[in-house]
Every structure is written in C-alpha cells, then in structure tokens.
C-alpha cells in the first residue's frame, strides 16, 4: 500500500475531493439500503480506477468537477458490477468480508446493484458531457457482454488465447480504458492525448487481469496449494490455456472441457492446476504481463503540459498493477 500512497502523492487533494463526493452520494435515508452501502464502504478497495481517472486528467491538464463526477460514476459502476457478479457466481466473499448477497440475500443484492448503477449514470450526467454519458453507458453494456461471452465460452469445444483476451477486454480492460480516456478528455486533452491514454488504459487493464489470473495459482495459503477457484467456476485462464496449447496433451484437454462444464472433481481440478504449473503457464503469463506493461508505457502521449511527477506516478501505477499482492 506504500507504493500506492507514493503514486497518489501528486493527486492527494484531488483524491480527497473524490472520496468526499463518493461518500456523500451514498448517504441514503432507506435503512436497508444504507446497511448494504455501509457494508461496502468498510472495504472500498484500493481505488485503482478512480486514481487512473485523476492521473489521466492531471497528465494533460487539471482535475475539475466533471473529472470528479466521472471518477465517482466509474467506481460506482464497477461496484455495481461486483455486487451483481457475486449474485451470478454465488460468491459469499468480497474483499475479505461477506458479499452483499451473503450479508442479506440475492434479492436485496440485485436491487443494491441496480441502485449503484443508477447513481453511476446520475454522476455521468452531472459531467455535462454527452460523450462521457455515452462512454459510461457503453461500458455498462460491454461489461455485461463480457460476462455473457465468458459464459458462452463454456460450451465451446476449442480453446484459444484470442477468446481469452476478448473476454479480458470486455470484462476488465474496458473499465480501465474508460477511466483513462474520460479523465484525459474532460481535462481538455487533445485527440492524440486521449487516444494515447485510451491505449494506456487497455494495456494496463489487461495487465490487471493477467495478475489476477496468477493469484489463482498462488501457493501461499493454509494448504500450500493453489486455490483453483477460477477452474471451480468453469473458467480457463491464460496459464492453463498456454499449457494446453503448448503441450497438445489430449488427456488434459479433455479434462479442461470437463472443468468448463462444471463436471470435474476437486481432485481433477487440482490435477489441471498442477499441469499448468509444470508446463510453464505462470512464466508465460508473466511474460505476457511484461509485454503489456511495456505497451502501456509506450502508449503514454507526449503531452505538452505534462507534469513530470504525474508521468512518474503513471509509470509507477503500471508497476503497481503488475506487482500487486491481491
């Protein structure tokens, strides 16, 4: 967290203004709604997305009210998607505490997610920019499309990196893309600057998901074994995809199809996890992260008004995403 604090040092005042606006908008009279919101606020996460909005704005100009409303809108949309995802995935934990659906129930969780989504659109409208409203609306569609695409892929009889990266683009990178380009756009960035930061967001968002995928193979837990949670949900991520494609092992491929269909036992899932580890899946995924992190740095535009401290923070932001621990 110290690294993230250093990254935020040049935008401390902006980040404080964001926090005030975010917490202010979530004060509600409905006691049940407030109970759920207070629960969410106990573990707000690392705020990597609003931080990206603010850094992108400061890279090309200044943070204004519209930028703050956009940061709030995008974090609310992200939070809404997490609440809904936990219902869809039957998850009972989120950020180290009970998920909203576990704390209350699925019915309430869906309504809380809907409320947060509506609030996100309210703040998008508060920017006064039809372009930002369009981007936020399109983002909501893209996130849902990505989730449905991932579900549809479970019925596929083929495995490819192309399918994997398409899901990443829609489920994860799309949010980082919108954060970066909206911040730059509202701060008065040129078309070239906005496009450069959009490319930055896509690359760093891809890194974020690749890092998440590696976490599922982490052996630093009570059992000393990787969790394999993604596979338990029928998801095949890059480490195992690479292992399957590189080895052309038909037995493991058949097992992977069983995992996709939710038919594999825990022992079989562990077998496929071990296979990914022994076949160099983690090393390959780390190489992919390194490629995309360099792509992010190369995408940063040569902004005339660039503050060296902000440029350094954006570079450190990439390193944080790649090296973060959960």
Secondary structure, 3 states (H helix, E strand, C coil): CHHHHHHHHHHHHHHHHHHHHHHHHCCCCCHHHHHHHHHHHHCCCCCHHHHHHHHHHHHHCCCCHHHHHHHHHHHHHHHHHHHHHHHHCCCCEECCEECHHHHCCHHHHHHHHHHHHHHHHHHHHHCCCHHHHHHHHHHHHHHHHHHHHHHHHCCCCCCCHHHHHHHHHHHHHHHHHHHHHHHHHHCCCCHHHHHHHHHHHHHHHHHHHHHHHHHCCCCCCCCCCCCCHHHHCCCCCHHHHHHHHHHCCHHHHHHHHHHHCCCCCHHHHHHHHHHHHHCCHHHHHHHHHHHHHHHHHHHCCCCCCCCHHHHHHHHHHHHHHHHCCC
